[in-house]
Amino acid sequence: MPFQVTVQRETAPIGFDPPNLTDAKAGDAVFWLNADHHTTHQICPKDGVAGDWGDPVAPQASSMQVNVPAAGVYPYRCALHDDETGTLTVT
């Protein structure tokens, strides 16, 4: 089952919605959808670098997918915006 996290700015709250996913299971697909109308975002592991999880997602309707291979807690961030962070918990 795919899960979706939306990257928001503009009139919506800044950041990820929801910022913390807790019901993913190993092997699930997680999608980050860029709902921002003017800004590119790049999701990566919190202690990683841009590109670890793929290319930037362009404004409006662009998305990226991560297939989580194992259970664990995966803190993540936007490589382009320090205030955008979240956690993916996989069982």
DOBA-271047 format. One record per residue: residue in one letter; x negated, y negated, z negated of N, C-alpha, C, O, CB in turn. Coordinates in steps of 0.02 Angstrom, whole numbers, always signed. Each point is the difference from the previous one (the first is absolute). Glycine has a CB too. Example, Ala and Ser with C-alpha at 12.3 -4.5 7.8 and 13.67 -1.06 7.14 Angstrom:
# DOBA-271047
- resn:n_xx:n_yy:n_zz:ca_xx:ca_yy:ca_zz:c_xx:c_yy:c_zz:o_xx:o_yy:o_zz:cb_xx:cb_yy:cb_zz
- A:-660:+284:-390:+45:-59:+0:-45:-60:+0:-52:+1:-33:+147:+58:-29 $
- S:-77:-112:+98:-42:-59:-3:+39:-55:-37:-25:-55:-8:-34:+87:+116 $
# end
This chain:
# DOBA-271047
- resn:n_xx:n_yy:n_zz:ca_xx:ca_yy:ca_zz:c_xx:c_yy:c_zz:o_xx:o_yy:o_zz:cb_xx:cb_yy:cb_zz
- M:-43:+59:+0:+43:-59:+0:-45:-62:+0:-45:-5:-41:+139:+67:-21 $
- P:-82:-109:+108:-41:-60:+0:+22:-51:-52:+60:-6:-15:-81:+25:+136 $
- F:-27:-55:-147:+14:-54:-47:-22:-65:+33:-47:+0:+40:+32:+76:-141 $
- Q:+48:-130:+85:-17:-64:+31:-13:-53:-53:+38:-8:-48:+31:+38:+148 $
- V:-123:-67:-91:-17:-57:-41:-1:-59:+48:-30:+3:+53:-38:+64:-139 $
- T:+102:-121:+68:+3:-59:+43:-47:-54:-26:-2:-14:-60:+121:+41:+90 $
- V:-157:-57:+15:-42:-56:-17:+40:-63:+14:+22:-11:+56:-130:+74:-30 $
- Q:+117:-106:-77:+43:-58:+7:-37:-64:-18:-46:+1:-41:+145:+71:+16 $
- R:-77:-126:+54:-22:-68:-18:+60:-45:+12:+54:+12:-27:-178:+9:+56 $
- E:+115:-72:+11:+55:-44:+21:+49:-13:-57:-20:-22:-54:+8:+65:+170 $
- T:+77:-30:-105:+50:-15:-51:+6:+57:-52:+28:-11:-54:+33:-58:+139 $
- A:-86:+128:-68:+2:+56:-47:-59:-7:-49:-46:-38:+12:+102:+114:+74 $
- P:-54:-39:-140:-56:-2:-47:-65:+19:+35:-1:+44:+43:+79:-17:-138 $
- I:-132:-59:+77:-65:+15:+29:-24:+67:-26:+4:+13:-60:-32:-135:+71 $
- G:+4:+164:+33:-28:+64:-21:+36:+60:+29:+35:-5:+51:-70:-50:-154 $
- F:+26:+112:+71:+28:+63:+24:+67:+13:-34:+9:-16:-59:-124:+61:+80 $
- D:+162:-17:+17:+66:+16:-26:+17:+72:+19:+13:+12:+59:+23:-133:-51 $
- P:-35:+169:-53:-19:-6:-70:-76:+1:-6:-33:+31:+42:+141:+24:-79 $
- P:-137:-86:-13:-72:+0:-7:-26:+69:-23:-57:+19:+15:+61:-142:-41 $
- N:+38:+159:-11:-22:+64:-27:+48:+55:+22:+59:-2:-15:-111:-55:-84 $
- L:+25:+106:+135:+38:+58:+21:-18:+57:-47:-59:+14:-11:+64:-52:+132 $
- T:+45:+72:-149:-15:+53:-48:+30:+68:+19:-11:+49:-36:+7:-136:-51 $
- D:+39:+91:+142:+34:+63:+16:-26:+34:+62:+34:+43:+28:+65:-90:-83 $
- A:-159:+29:+78:-29:+34:+58:-30:+66:-21:-21:+9:-58:-3:-120:+112 $
- K:+23:+158:-7:-29:+66:-13:-58:+9:+49:-1:-30:+54:+112:+78:-96 $
- A:-159:-5:+24:-57:+13:+43:+24:+21:+69:+45:+42:+6:-115:-8:-105 $
- G:+43:-64:+151:+20:+14:+69:+52:-48:+27:+11:-1:+60:-37:+118:-83 $
- D:+57:-157:-20:+50:-48:+24:-34:-55:+41:-59:-14:-7:+131:+38:-94 $
- A:-33:-54:+144:-22:-58:+38:+25:-63:-34:+59:-5:-18:-59:+71:+126 $
- V:-45:-114:-118:+19:-64:-29:-14:-53:+53:-54:-3:+29:+27:+41:-149 $
- F:+77:-81:+132:-6:-52:+50:+0:-68:-33:+40:-12:-46:+17:+85:+130 $
- W:-100:-118:-62:+1:-69:-20:+25:-40:+60:-31:+1:+52:-65:+14:-135 $
- L:+153:-48:+75:+31:-39:+53:-13:-74:-14:+15:-23:-55:+74:+111:+74 $
- N:-116:-124:+29:-14:-71:-8:+63:-40:+18:+15:-9:+59:-138:+27:-34 $
- A:+159:-42:-75:+60:-40:+10:-16:-74:+0:+45:-42:+7:+23:+131:-61 $
- D:-131:-106:+47:-23:-70:+0:+4:-25:+72:-19:+35:+47:-58:-16:-147 $
- H:+101:-79:+109:+10:-26:+68:-62:-32:+30:-3:-10:+61:+120:-8:-91 $
- H:-167:+1:-11:-57:-38:+27:-68:+26:-20:-50:-26:+24:+124:-69:-26 $
- T:-79:+145:-41:-65:+20:-27:-14:+74:+10:+44:+42:-9:-33:-133:-75 $
- T:-72:+106:+102:-23:+69:+5:-21:+24:-70:-25:-39:-40:-14:+21:+160 $
- H:+49:+82:-133:-19:+32:-63:-40:+62:+16:+9:+30:+53:+93:-75:-113 $
- Q:-147:+65:+15:-38:+62:+9:-4:+37:-66:-33:-22:-47:-34:-30:+140 $
- I:+102:+108:-97:+5:+39:-61:-61:+46:-4:-18:+33:+48:+145:-39:-46 $
- C:-158:+8:-62:-58:+44:-11:-1:+19:-74:+33:-31:-41:-99:-23:+137 $
- P:+26:+106:-113:-7:+18:-70:-26:-59:-40:-40:-40:+25:+20:+160:+7 $
- K:+41:-126:-96:-21:-58:-41:-75:-7:-3:-26:-57:+2:+129:+71:-69 $
- D:-140:+40:+61:-73:-3:-3:-32:+12:+68:-61:+9:+4:+68:+29:-122 $
- G:+33:-38:+171:-26:+13:+66:-11:-64:+39:-1:-55:-27:+59:+164:+26 $
- V:-65:-100:+66:-11:-57:+45:+51:+2:+56:+31:+51:+14:-154:-53:-42 $
- A:+132:-56:+60:+45:-4:+57:-19:+54:+50:-58:+9:+16:+75:-134:-34 $
- G:+33:+160:+43:-12:+52:+49:+1:+70:-28:+4:+49:+38:-69:-131:+24 $
- D:+60:+90:-128:+1:+67:-30:+64:+37:+17:-2:+61:+11:-70:-103:-104 $
- W:+128:+8:+95:+64:+32:+15:+27:-20:+68:+57:+16:+16:-33:-13:-137 $
- G:-63:-37:+162:+23:-16:+67:-6:-74:+16:-28:-39:-38:+104:+135:+30 $
- D:-49:-113:+64:-3:-68:+27:+49:-46:-34:+47:+23:-33:-84:+24:+141 $
- P:+27:-113:-101:+48:-48:-28:+70:+9:+31:+6:+24:+57:-100:-105:-77 $
- V:+145:+61:-18:+68:+1:+27:+20:-72:+17:-4:-44:-42:+35:+149:-26 $
- A:-11:-114:+129:+17:-66:+25:+67:-23:-28:+38:+40:-27:-104:-17:+132 $
- P:+80:-88:-99:+63:-27:-25:+61:+33:+33:-2:+19:+58:-57:-126:-79 $
- Q:+111:+112:-18:+67:+21:+22:+2:+68:+34:-16:+4:+60:+42:-122:-49 $
- A:-8:+168:-45:+17:+66:+27:-59:+45:+14:+10:+57:+20:+87:-110:+29 $
- S:-159:+30:-58:-57:+44:+7:-6:+41:-64:+16:-25:-54:-76:-56:+132 $
- S:+36:+143:-73:-6:+41:-60:-62:+44:+4:-30:+8:+53:+154:-8:-66 $
- M:-143:+27:-44:-53:+49:-3:+23:+58:-42:+43:-7:-43:-132:-82:+57 $
- Q:+59:+148:-3:+20:+60:-35:-61:+31:-34:-55:+1:+29:+148:+19:+53 $
- V:-83:+5:-143:-51:+39:-35:+33:+66:-20:+54:+0:-30:-115:-104:-13 $
- N:+30:+159:+60:+23:+66:-22:-42:+19:-61:-60:+9:+6:+96:+26:+113 $
- V:-4:-30:-175:-36:+11:-63:-13:+75:-8:+48:+39:-5:+6:-141:-47 $
- P:-117:+123:+51:-16:+71:+0:+3:+34:-68:+10:+60:-4:-80:-84:+100 $
- A:+62:-14:-150:-5:+32:-66:+34:-42:-54:+8:-61:+8:-115:+115:+27 $
- A:+127:-21:-89:+29:-35:-57:-52:-47:-30:-60:+14:+1:+139:+83:-23 $
- G:-55:-152:-6:-44:-48:-33:+31:-68:-2:+56:-10:+24:-155:+76:+13 $
- V:+64:-113:-65:+21:-70:-3:-45:-39:+47:-61:+1:-8:+104:+10:-112 $
- Y:-14:-46:+167:-36:-36:+51:+16:-75:-4:+49:-23:+29:-48:+125:+45 $
- P:-41:-140:-110:+10:-73:-1:-19:-27:+69:-49:+22:+30:+26:-29:-156 $
- Y:+61:-40:+151:-15:-29:+65:+8:-75:-1:+27:-29:-48:+11:+135:+103 $
- R:-61:-138:-2:+3:-73:+5:+1:-20:+73:-11:+41:+45:-50:-54:-154 $
- C:+75:-50:+120:-7:-29:+66:-71:-28:+4:-19:-40:-42:+145:+12:+53 $
- A:-164:+50:+38:-69:-23:+7:-4:-75:+16:-53:-30:-7:+21:+145:+45 $
- L:+88:-144:-16:+0:-70:+21:+31:-46:-51:-8:-61:+5:+15:+101:+111 $
- H:+27:-13:-168:+35:-41:-49:-9:+31:-70:+31:+51:-15:+54:-89:+102 $
- D:-127:+9:-128:-17:+27:-66:+59:+10:-46:-2:+44:-43:-106:-98:+56 $
- D:+162:+15:-5:+57:+4:-45:+48:+55:+18:+50:+10:-35:-62:-130:+16 $
- E:+0:+157:+73:+45:+53:+22:-31:+68:-19:-47:+23:+31:+91:-95:+64 $
- T:-16:+103:-147:-25:+64:-24:+57:+46:-16:+57:-22:-7:-159:-34:-39 $
- G:+88:+120:+39:+50:+49:-18:-32:+65:-18:-61:+7:+3:+143:-63:+70 $
- T:-40:+105:-91:-25:+66:-18:+45:+53:+31:+62:-5:-2:-109:-40:-106 $
- L:+17:+95:+137:+35:+57:+29:-16:+60:-45:-58:+20:-5:+52:-66:+125 $
- T:+57:+74:-153:-9:+58:-43:+29:+60:+36:+59:+1:+18:-54:-71:-124 $
- V:-48:+120:+116:+20:+60:+39:-3:+60:-46:-49:+11:-36:+4:-60:+144 $
- T:+100:+89:-107:+3:+61:-42:-11:+62:+42:+1:+55:-26:+77:-113:-52 $
# end
